[in-house]
């Protein structure tokens, strides 16, 4: 059997190579972003973005054409912050970066496998399933860690005598996008599992 006809064309190989290279670049950028966030979180002062419960923005409330203006976040910089809160903030930033690295590694491996015409290799399904699980888990736990950290920050503000009336005591904002992408990637992993099974059955018939 001649397999040369099944090889990707030059344009297809270049496109797949660009996808694989882009995946690696995004993964590396995510790692540097997480490292930068860690340096900022464990430095001094520590900027923390706190959700605000609809505080009016007086400077725009009386402007022409403006129906309403509210603050939804306030960045508060702390000279000192306990280590537990810092680690929770780091987890909020690092978990999505970890999921991105796993997804990018899976895309890189998929692109390389397609170039080599070995898309249905055994390692593909576990890698895609791991990436799907990482997206779902980090999409749920990352915001939770951030919500707990910000609740602790508001408690620290209250303990210092500051007025915390406008801040949320606890606000868990779930981002459904990463969970949706994780479910979609799980379906792709299932499709590859079916493809592997069909390939084995076809090879058994030859």
URLINUR-V904883 format. One record per pair of residues at least 4 apart in sequence whose C-alpha atoms are under 6 Angstrom apart, sorted by the first residue. I is the first residue (numbers start at 1). J is the second residue. Records with the same first field share a line. If there is no record, write none. Layout:
I: J / J
This chain:
8: 12 / 13
13: 17 / 115
16: 111
18: 22
20: 108 / 111
23: 104 / 108
27: 101 / 104
30: 97
34: 94
38: 90
39: 43
41: 46
44: 79
45: 77 / 78 / 79
46: 77 / 78
47: 76 / 77
48: 75 / 76
49: 74 / 75
50: 73 / 74
51: 72 / 73
52: 72 / 73 / 166 / 167
53: 166 / 167
54: 70 / 71 / 72
55: 70 / 71
56: 69 / 70
57: 69 / 70
61: 68 / 69
85: 149
88: 145 / 149
89: 146
90: 94
91: 95
92: 142 / 145 / 146
95: 138 / 142
96: 138
99: 134 / 135
100: 104
102: 131
103: 131
106: 127
113: 117 / 118 / 119
114: 118 / 119
120: 196
125: 129 / 189
126: 130
128: 189
129: 186 / 189
132: 182 / 185 / 186
133: 137
134: 138
135: 139 / 178 / 182
136: 179 / 182
138: 142
139: 178 / 179
144: 172
147: 171 / 172
151: 169 / 170
157: 162
158: 162
